[in-house]
Amino acid sequence: MTTSFNLVDEPWLLAQDLDDVEHLVSLRELFSDAGEYRQLLGDLPTQTFAVYRLLLAILHRAARPDAGRWNSWWRNKELPVDEVLRYLDQHHDRFDLLHPEHPFYQVAGLHTSKNEFTELTRLIGDAGSDYLSTKSGEATTSIPLAEAARWVVHCQAFDVSGIKSGAVGDPRVKGGKGYPIGVGATGQIGGILVEGVTLLETLLLNLVPQEDDSDDYAAWELDGWEAAPRFPDSETAPYRPRGRAQILTWQTRRIRLQVEEDRATGVLIANGDRFSPVNLERHEVMTSWRESKPQAQKLKIPLALMPRGHVPGREIWRGLEALLSSGSKPGNLEWVESRVGEEVVSEHFVPRVRTIGMDYINNASITGEVIDDELALPVRVLREVRPELTQVVLKAVKDADTCAQAYANLVANLQRAAGGDGTSREGARERLYGVLDEPFRVWLEGLGRPDVTPISAEVAWSRKLLDISLKAGSEAVRAAGEKAWVGRSVNGQHLDSGLAEVWFRSAIRKIVDSDSLEDRG
């Protein structure tokens, strides 16, 4: 029977090399050869994100990065591998998934009053979600330890809320049940990952130095994990993490794997430490932020900043204002922006910004959808690099939204003219956004070229937006059919497809001034 599975030495991480070949590697191998891999992979995008955060926690604790060291690592395209390997050796036994006293990200001896384990679907993901139903039947009765390790990391980060197993020793348990304390810590943010050309670059781009890490630690550095919460468990005043590694390795759950031979066959998942992300913008650098007056009132504080979540089905570029505006942008993008200003990162660098998150439904007890989108974002468009380009990009997003609204009004008017009620505005908006999606992404990525000026960029997008919007409008008019062409009286005024199209074209040309384009182009 397998008695040890150490993540430092055993292959368990999924990584794609520069030739797009997938490998299973250990922590030691991954850090040693990070420049030879393109990216991490995972069973779900959220799993990939959770593992990235684990790797970043190791780097923070092993190397204690500051600006000067970071600059050197980036210029030399290297990680502090020797320091990382020494750290992993120092804490080697803490990374053993099966250690009898401190199994990785678990609690030894965790048990219920009936000594029960549950099926692995509780660990793998919510069986009620089509997106998460990556396995079925026999594939969920036992899984390899490498896969189990990845799901344990994912569970601590993104587990759903709802009633959990009542662990003996947890004073919050009532009637053998652990009542909801919220979703996993990382599930409470709209995750933002800045990706480079290699895994090495991606790790550095998200490794933001902190001014003071004297109170920081990773979960595996602590002794005494047990069923009871480690920190005060208050709905209105939860414990405040004091560093990056604390947040990156927060133990929202207490977990224990059931293992037979060399496979996981069951799991026990109980409540861990309640997490609140309010006003953690100094330490949590992988999300954007917004002000929340309801939270400020609830906590009786003057200002409450909350992570900005992702909207399922909404393209990443439609939320660029949150990524580019001062006060709301994520700390990793802010850090990259500062490195461009110091001429450490090239002004012509074009990283990919990836949004990853979990949408929860039914009181957060079920996963509704996993969100995963990415966008090539030239660093030239960051406000502190080229503020004039930032304004062009934000105006482009606003103009696209206004055109989508005008298109929605056209479709609604066409429906009314044909005898309908004109209620399908939202679907129409999304259809135009779908047509604009790829052209916008191509245009934005092209802003990284040195020959692009703010005026040429604005003119190029405005022309593209005008052409796409007018073409979509003409197609909608043709599809409306004879009834809309004949029209009818609506609210005492005759409405037909010809009039609806005139209104639409007038609205579009107010948004995108074609005469101005000719003068400036």
C-alpha positions as CSV (number, residue, x, y, z in Angstrom):
1,M,0.0,0.0,0.0
2,T,1.2,3.5,-0.8
3,T,2.2,5.4,2.3
4,S,3.7,8.5,0.8
5,F,3.0,10.8,-2.2
6,N,5.2,13.8,-1.9
7,L,4.3,16.6,-4.3
8,V,7.9,17.9,-4.3
9,D,9.1,14.7,-6.0
10,E,6.0,12.9,-7.5
11,P,4.7,14.0,-10.9
12,W,1.2,15.6,-10.4
13,L,1.2,18.9,-12.2
14,L,-0.1,19.2,-15.7
15,A,2.2,21.4,-17.9
16,Q,2.3,22.0,-21.6
17,D,5.8,22.5,-23.2
18,L,6.7,24.9,-26.0
19,D,5.8,22.2,-28.5
20,D,2.3,21.9,-27.0
21,V,3.1,18.5,-25.5
22,E,1.5,17.8,-22.2
23,H,3.6,16.5,-19.3
24,L,3.0,15.4,-15.7
25,V,5.7,16.9,-13.5
26,S,6.6,17.4,-9.8
27,L,7.1,20.7,-8.1
28,R,10.8,20.3,-8.2
29,E,10.8,19.7,-12.0
30,L,8.3,22.5,-12.7
31,F,10.4,25.2,-10.9
32,S,13.6,23.9,-12.3
33,D,12.4,23.9,-16.0
34,A,9.7,26.6,-15.9
35,G,11.2,28.3,-19.0
36,E,10.7,25.2,-21.0
37,Y,6.9,25.1,-20.5
38,R,4.3,27.3,-22.1
39,Q,1.7,27.0,-19.4
40,L,0.0,25.0,-16.7
41,L,-3.0,22.9,-17.6
42,G,-5.8,21.5,-15.4
43,D,-8.9,19.5,-15.3
44,L,-10.8,22.8,-15.1
45,P,-9.6,26.4,-15.7
46,T,-10.3,27.1,-12.0
47,Q,-8.0,24.2,-11.1
48,T,-5.3,25.7,-13.2
49,F,-5.8,29.1,-11.5
50,A,-5.7,27.5,-8.0
51,V,-2.4,25.7,-8.8
52,Y,-0.9,28.9,-10.1
53,R,-1.7,30.5,-6.8
54,L,-0.1,27.6,-4.9
55,L,3.1,28.0,-7.0
56,L,3.1,31.8,-6.3
57,A,2.8,31.2,-2.6
58,I,5.9,28.9,-2.7
59,L,7.8,31.6,-4.6
60,H,6.8,34.3,-2.0
61,R,7.9,32.2,0.9
62,A,11.1,30.8,-0.7
63,A,12.5,34.0,-2.3
64,R,10.8,37.0,-0.6
65,P,10.9,39.0,-3.8
66,D,11.6,42.7,-3.9
67,A,11.6,45.1,-6.9
68,G,15.4,44.8,-7.5
69,R,15.4,41.0,-7.4
70,W,12.3,40.8,-9.6
71,N,13.9,43.1,-12.2
72,S,16.9,40.9,-12.3
73,W,14.8,37.7,-12.7
74,W,12.8,39.2,-15.5
75,R,15.8,40.6,-17.4
76,N,17.6,37.2,-17.1
77,K,14.5,35.2,-17.7
78,E,15.2,33.1,-14.6
79,L,13.5,32.0,-11.4
80,P,15.3,31.8,-8.0
81,V,15.4,28.1,-8.4
82,D,18.1,27.4,-5.8
83,E,16.1,29.2,-3.1
84,V,12.9,27.5,-4.1
85,L,14.5,24.0,-4.0
86,R,16.1,24.7,-0.6
87,Y,12.7,25.8,0.7
88,L,11.0,22.7,-0.7
89,D,13.6,20.5,0.9
90,Q,13.2,22.4,4.2
91,H,9.5,21.8,4.2
92,H,9.6,18.5,2.3
93,D,7.4,16.5,4.6
94,R,4.7,19.2,4.6
95,F,4.0,18.5,0.9
96,D,3.3,14.8,1.4
97,L,-0.3,14.1,0.5
98,L,-0.4,11.1,2.7
99,H,1.7,12.2,5.7
100,P,0.3,10.6,8.9
101,E,0.5,13.8,10.9
102,H,0.2,16.7,8.5
103,P,-1.0,15.6,5.1
104,F,-0.8,18.4,2.5
105,Y,-3.8,20.7,2.6
106,Q,-5.6,18.2,4.8
107,V,-6.2,17.4,8.5
108,A,-4.9,14.1,9.8
109,G,-7.5,12.0,11.6
110,L,-10.4,14.3,10.5
111,H,-13.6,12.3,11.0
112,T,-17.3,12.5,11.6
113,S,-19.2,10.9,14.4
114,K,-20.0,8.0,12.1
115,N,-16.5,7.8,10.6
116,E,-18.0,8.3,7.1
117,F,-16.4,9.4,3.9
118,T,-18.3,10.8,0.9
119,E,-18.0,10.1,-2.8
120,L,-15.3,11.8,-4.8
121,T,-17.8,13.9,-6.8
122,R,-17.8,16.2,-3.7
123,L,-14.1,16.8,-4.4
124,I,-14.0,16.7,-8.2
125,G,-16.9,19.2,-8.5
126,D,-20.6,19.6,-8.3
127,A,-22.3,16.7,-10.1
128,G,-25.2,19.0,-10.8
129,S,-23.2,21.1,-13.2
130,D,-22.8,20.0,-16.8
131,Y,-19.6,22.0,-17.0
132,L,-18.0,20.2,-14.1
133,S,-19.2,16.8,-15.0
134,T,-15.8,15.8,-16.4
135,K,-16.2,12.3,-15.0
136,S,-19.0,9.8,-14.5
137,G,-19.6,6.3,-13.3
138,E,-16.5,4.3,-12.4
139,A,-14.2,7.3,-13.1
140,T,-15.5,8.9,-9.9
141,T,-15.2,5.9,-7.6
142,S,-11.4,6.2,-7.5
143,I,-8.8,8.5,-9.0
144,P,-5.0,8.6,-9.1
145,L,-3.3,10.4,-6.3
146,A,-1.8,13.0,-8.8
147,E,-5.3,14.0,-9.8
148,A,-6.6,13.9,-6.2
149,A,-3.8,16.3,-5.2
150,R,-5.0,18.8,-7.9
151,W,-8.6,18.5,-6.8
152,V,-7.6,19.1,-3.1
153,V,-5.9,22.3,-4.1
154,H,-9.0,23.3,-6.2
155,C,-11.4,22.4,-3.3
156,Q,-9.6,24.7,-0.8
157,A,-9.9,27.5,-3.4
158,F,-13.2,27.1,-5.2
159,D,-15.4,24.7,-3.2
160,V,-19.1,25.4,-3.2
161,S,-20.9,26.5,-0.1
162,G,-23.8,24.6,1.4
163,I,-24.0,22.1,4.2
164,K,-20.8,20.1,4.8
165,S,-19.9,17.0,6.8
166,G,-19.9,17.8,10.5
167,A,-16.3,17.0,11.8
168,V,-15.8,15.9,15.3
169,G,-14.0,18.7,17.2
170,D,-15.6,21.6,15.3
171,P,-17.7,23.6,17.8
172,R,-19.9,25.0,15.0
173,V,-21.3,21.6,14.1
174,K,-25.0,21.1,14.9
175,G,-26.8,17.8,14.5
176,G,-23.9,16.3,12.8
177,K,-23.8,19.0,10.1
178,G,-21.5,21.8,9.2
179,Y,-23.6,24.8,8.2
180,P,-22.5,27.1,5.3
181,I,-19.7,29.6,5.8
182,G,-19.4,30.5,2.2
183,V,-17.5,29.3,-0.9
184,G,-13.8,28.8,-1.1
185,A,-11.6,31.9,-0.7
186,T,-10.6,32.1,-4.4
187,G,-14.2,31.6,-5.5
188,Q,-15.0,34.9,-3.9
189,I,-12.9,36.9,-6.4
190,G,-13.0,37.4,-10.1
191,G,-9.6,35.9,-10.9
192,I,-7.2,37.7,-13.2
193,L,-4.0,36.0,-14.5
194,V,-1.4,37.8,-16.5
195,E,0.2,35.3,-18.9
196,G,3.6,35.5,-20.7
197,V,5.1,33.5,-23.4
198,T,6.4,30.8,-21.0
199,L,5.3,29.5,-17.6
200,L,8.4,31.2,-16.1
201,E,7.2,34.6,-17.4
202,T,3.6,34.0,-16.2
203,L,4.9,33.2,-12.6
204,L,6.9,36.4,-12.6
205,L,4.2,38.6,-14.0
206,N,1.9,37.6,-11.1
207,L,4.6,37.6,-8.4
208,V,4.1,41.0,-7.0
209,P,6.5,41.9,-4.2
210,Q,5.0,43.0,-0.9
211,E,6.5,45.7,1.3
212,D,6.4,43.8,4.5
213,D,6.0,40.0,4.7
214,S,7.1,39.6,8.3
215,D,3.6,38.4,9.4
216,D,3.1,36.3,6.3
217,Y,3.2,32.5,6.1
218,A,1.9,29.6,4.0
219,A,-0.6,27.1,5.4
220,W,1.8,24.2,5.4
221,E,4.2,26.2,7.6
222,L,1.8,26.0,10.5
223,D,1.4,23.2,12.9
224,G,-1.8,22.1,14.7
225,W,-4.4,22.0,11.9
226,E,-7.6,20.4,13.3
227,A,-11.3,20.3,12.8
228,A,-11.9,23.5,14.8
229,P,-11.4,26.9,13.1
230,R,-7.9,28.3,13.5
231,F,-9.1,31.9,13.4
232,P,-12.1,33.7,15.0
233,D,-15.2,32.8,13.0
234,S,-17.4,35.9,13.0
235,E,-19.9,36.8,10.2
236,T,-19.1,40.5,10.6
237,A,-15.4,40.4,11.7
238,P,-13.5,37.5,10.3
239,Y,-9.7,37.2,10.7
240,R,-7.8,39.5,8.4
241,P,-5.0,37.8,6.4
242,R,-1.7,39.7,6.7
243,G,0.2,38.7,3.6
244,R,0.1,37.3,0.1
245,A,0.9,33.7,1.0
246,Q,-1.8,33.5,3.7
247,I,-4.4,34.5,1.1
248,L,-3.0,32.2,-1.6
249,T,-3.1,29.2,0.7
250,W,-6.2,30.0,2.8
251,Q,-7.8,26.8,4.2
252,T,-11.5,27.4,3.7
253,R,-12.1,23.7,4.2
254,R,-10.9,20.8,6.3
255,I,-10.2,17.8,4.1
256,R,-9.2,14.2,4.4
257,L,-8.7,11.8,1.6
258,Q,-9.6,8.2,1.8
259,V,-6.9,6.2,0.0
260,E,-6.7,2.5,-1.0
261,E,-3.6,1.2,-2.6
262,D,-2.4,4.0,-4.7
263,R,-5.7,5.7,-5.5
264,A,-8.1,8.1,-3.7
265,T,-11.5,6.4,-3.2
266,G,-13.4,8.8,-1.0
267,V,-13.1,12.2,0.7
268,L,-14.3,14.0,3.8
269,I,-14.9,17.8,3.3
270,A,-15.8,19.9,6.4
271,N,-15.9,23.6,7.0
272,G,-12.6,25.4,7.6
273,D,-11.9,29.0,8.2
274,R,-14.3,31.7,7.1
275,F,-12.9,34.1,4.6
276,S,-13.8,37.7,3.8
277,P,-12.1,39.5,0.9
278,V,-13.2,43.0,2.0
279,N,-10.4,45.6,1.8
280,L,-7.7,43.1,1.0
281,E,-6.6,44.9,-2.1
282,R,-3.0,45.4,-0.7
283,H,-2.5,41.6,-0.5
284,E,-4.8,40.2,-3.1
285,V,-3.4,41.2,-6.4
286,M,-5.2,38.8,-8.8
287,T,-8.6,40.6,-9.1
288,S,-9.9,44.0,-9.8
289,W,-11.8,46.0,-7.1
290,R,-15.0,48.0,-6.6
291,E,-16.5,50.0,-3.8
292,S,-19.4,48.4,-1.9
293,K,-21.6,50.6,0.2
294,P,-23.7,47.7,1.5
295,Q,-20.6,46.0,2.9
296,A,-19.4,49.3,4.4
297,Q,-22.8,49.7,6.2
298,K,-22.8,46.1,7.3
299,L,-19.3,46.2,8.7
300,K,-19.7,49.8,10.0
301,I,-16.6,51.1,8.2
302,P,-16.2,54.2,6.0
303,L,-15.0,52.3,2.9
304,A,-15.4,48.7,1.8
305,L,-13.6,47.5,-1.4
306,M,-14.8,44.2,-2.8
307,P,-13.4,42.0,-5.6
308,R,-15.1,42.6,-8.9
309,G,-16.6,39.3,-10.1
310,H,-16.9,38.1,-13.6
311,V,-20.2,38.0,-15.5
312,P,-20.9,34.7,-17.2
313,G,-21.0,35.0,-21.0
314,R,-19.6,38.5,-21.0
315,E,-16.5,39.0,-23.1
316,I,-13.4,40.1,-21.2
317,W,-12.9,43.2,-23.2
318,R,-16.3,44.6,-22.2
319,G,-14.9,45.0,-18.7
320,L,-11.6,46.7,-19.7
321,E,-12.4,49.8,-17.7
322,A,-12.0,47.8,-14.4
323,L,-8.6,46.5,-15.7
324,L,-7.3,49.9,-16.8
325,S,-8.7,52.5,-14.4
326,S,-6.8,53.7,-11.4
327,G,-8.2,52.4,-8.1
328,S,-9.8,49.3,-9.6
329,K,-7.2,47.6,-11.6
330,P,-5.7,44.3,-10.3
331,G,-2.3,44.5,-8.5
332,N,-0.6,42.2,-11.0
333,L,-1.4,44.6,-13.9
334,E,-0.4,47.6,-11.8
335,W,2.9,45.9,-11.1
336,V,3.6,45.2,-14.8
337,E,2.7,48.8,-15.5
338,S,5.3,50.0,-13.0
339,R,7.9,47.7,-14.5
340,V,7.3,49.2,-18.0
341,G,7.7,52.6,-16.4
342,E,11.1,51.5,-15.0
343,E,12.0,50.2,-18.5
344,V,12.4,46.6,-17.1
345,V,9.5,45.3,-19.2
346,S,9.4,46.4,-22.8
347,E,6.8,48.9,-23.9
348,H,6.0,46.6,-26.8
349,F,5.4,43.6,-24.6
350,V,1.9,42.0,-25.2
351,P,0.9,39.7,-22.4
352,R,-2.4,37.8,-22.3
353,V,-4.8,38.7,-19.6
354,R,-7.0,35.8,-18.6
355,T,-10.2,36.0,-16.5
356,I,-11.0,32.8,-14.5
357,G,-13.7,32.4,-12.0
358,M,-16.6,30.3,-10.7
359,D,-20.3,31.3,-10.9
360,Y,-22.3,29.8,-8.1
361,I,-26.1,29.3,-8.0
362,N,-28.7,28.0,-5.5
363,N,-27.3,30.0,-2.6
364,A,-23.8,29.2,-3.8
365,S,-24.3,25.5,-3.2
366,I,-23.9,24.5,-6.8
367,T,-21.6,25.6,-9.6
368,G,-23.5,27.3,-12.4
369,E,-20.7,28.0,-14.8
370,V,-16.9,28.2,-15.0
371,I,-15.7,31.4,-16.5
372,D,-12.5,31.5,-18.7
373,D,-11.6,34.1,-21.2
374,E,-8.4,35.7,-22.3
375,L,-7.3,38.8,-24.2
376,A,-4.0,40.0,-25.7
377,L,-3.4,43.3,-23.9
378,P,-0.4,45.4,-25.1
379,V,1.2,47.1,-22.1
380,R,1.2,50.3,-24.1
381,V,-2.5,50.8,-23.4
382,L,-1.9,50.8,-19.6
383,R,-2.7,54.3,-18.2
384,E,0.7,55.0,-16.7
385,V,2.5,54.0,-19.9
386,R,0.5,55.7,-22.6
387,P,-2.6,57.4,-21.1
388,E,-3.8,58.7,-24.4
389,L,-4.0,55.1,-25.7
390,T,-5.9,54.1,-22.6
391,Q,-8.5,56.7,-23.4
392,V,-8.8,55.4,-26.9
393,V,-9.4,51.9,-25.7
394,L,-12.0,52.9,-23.1
395,K,-13.8,55.0,-25.7
396,A,-13.8,52.1,-28.1
397,V,-15.4,49.9,-25.5
398,K,-18.0,52.6,-24.7
399,D,-18.8,53.2,-28.4
400,A,-19.2,49.4,-29.0
401,D,-21.7,49.3,-26.1
402,T,-23.6,52.3,-27.4
403,C,-23.8,50.7,-30.9
404,A,-25.0,47.5,-29.4
405,Q,-27.8,49.4,-27.7
406,A,-28.7,51.1,-30.9
407,Y,-28.8,47.7,-32.6
408,A,-31.0,46.4,-29.9
409,N,-33.4,49.3,-30.4
410,L,-33.5,48.6,-34.1
411,V,-34.4,44.9,-33.6
412,A,-37.1,45.9,-31.0
413,N,-38.6,48.4,-33.5
414,L,-38.6,45.8,-36.3
415,Q,-40.4,43.4,-34.0
416,R,-43.0,46.1,-33.2
417,A,-43.5,47.0,-36.8
418,A,-44.2,43.3,-37.6
419,G,-46.7,43.0,-34.8
420,G,-44.5,41.8,-31.9
421,D,-43.8,43.3,-28.5
422,G,-40.2,44.3,-29.1
423,T,-38.9,42.6,-25.9
424,S,-35.8,40.8,-27.2
425,R,-33.3,43.7,-26.7
426,E,-30.8,41.9,-24.6
427,G,-30.4,39.0,-27.0
428,A,-29.9,41.5,-29.8
429,R,-27.2,43.4,-27.9
430,E,-25.4,40.1,-27.3
431,R,-25.6,39.2,-31.0
432,L,-23.9,42.4,-32.1
433,Y,-21.2,41.9,-29.4
434,G,-20.6,38.5,-30.8
435,V,-19.9,39.9,-34.2
436,L,-17.7,42.6,-32.7
437,D,-15.7,40.2,-30.5
438,E,-12.9,39.0,-32.8
439,P,-12.4,42.3,-34.6
440,F,-12.0,44.1,-31.3
441,R,-9.5,41.6,-30.0
442,V,-7.4,41.9,-33.2
443,W,-7.5,45.7,-33.1
444,L,-6.5,45.8,-29.4
445,E,-3.6,43.4,-29.9
446,G,-2.4,45.5,-32.8
447,L,-2.0,48.5,-30.5
448,G,1.3,47.0,-29.4
449,R,2.9,47.9,-32.7
450,P,5.3,51.0,-32.3
451,D,3.9,52.6,-35.5
452,V,0.3,52.9,-34.0
453,T,-0.7,56.3,-32.8
454,P,-3.8,57.2,-30.7
455,I,-5.4,58.9,-33.7
456,S,-4.7,56.0,-36.1
457,A,-6.0,53.5,-33.5
458,E,-9.2,55.5,-32.9
459,V,-9.9,55.9,-36.6
460,A,-9.2,52.2,-37.4
461,W,-11.6,51.0,-34.7
462,S,-14.3,53.6,-35.5
463,R,-14.3,52.6,-39.1
464,K,-14.5,48.9,-38.2
465,L,-17.3,49.6,-35.7
466,L,-19.3,51.7,-38.3
467,D,-19.0,49.0,-41.0
468,I,-19.9,46.1,-38.7
469,S,-22.9,47.9,-37.1
470,L,-24.4,49.2,-40.4
471,K,-24.0,45.8,-42.0
472,A,-25.7,44.1,-39.0
473,G,-28.5,46.6,-39.2
474,S,-29.1,46.0,-42.9
475,E,-29.2,42.2,-42.3
476,A,-31.7,42.7,-39.4
477,V,-34.0,44.8,-41.7
478,R,-33.9,42.2,-44.5
479,A,-34.6,39.4,-42.0
480,A,-37.6,41.3,-40.5
481,G,-39.7,40.4,-43.6
482,E,-42.8,41.8,-45.3
483,K,-44.8,42.5,-42.2
484,A,-42.2,44.9,-40.8
485,W,-41.8,46.5,-44.3
486,V,-45.6,47.2,-44.4
487,G,-45.5,48.3,-40.7
488,R,-48.3,49.3,-38.4
489,S,-49.4,51.9,-35.9
490,V,-47.5,51.9,-32.6
491,N,-48.5,54.3,-29.9
492,G,-50.3,56.5,-32.5
493,Q,-47.4,56.6,-34.9
494,H,-46.8,54.5,-38.0
495,L,-43.7,52.3,-37.7
496,D,-42.1,50.2,-40.4
497,S,-38.7,48.7,-41.2
498,G,-37.7,51.7,-43.3
499,L,-38.3,54.2,-40.5
500,A,-36.6,51.9,-38.0
501,E,-33.5,51.7,-40.2
502,V,-33.4,55.5,-40.6
503,W,-33.5,55.9,-36.9
504,F,-30.8,53.2,-36.4
505,R,-28.4,54.7,-39.0
506,S,-28.8,58.2,-37.5
507,A,-28.0,56.8,-34.1
508,I,-24.9,54.9,-35.3
509,R,-23.5,58.0,-37.2
510,K,-23.9,60.1,-34.1
511,I,-21.8,57.5,-32.2
512,V,-19.3,57.1,-35.0
513,D,-18.9,60.4,-36.9
514,S,-18.0,59.4,-40.4
515,D,-17.2,63.0,-41.5
516,S,-14.7,63.3,-38.6
517,L,-13.2,59.9,-39.6
518,E,-12.5,61.2,-43.1
519,D,-10.9,64.4,-41.7
520,R,-8.7,62.6,-39.2
521,G,-7.9,59.6,-41.4
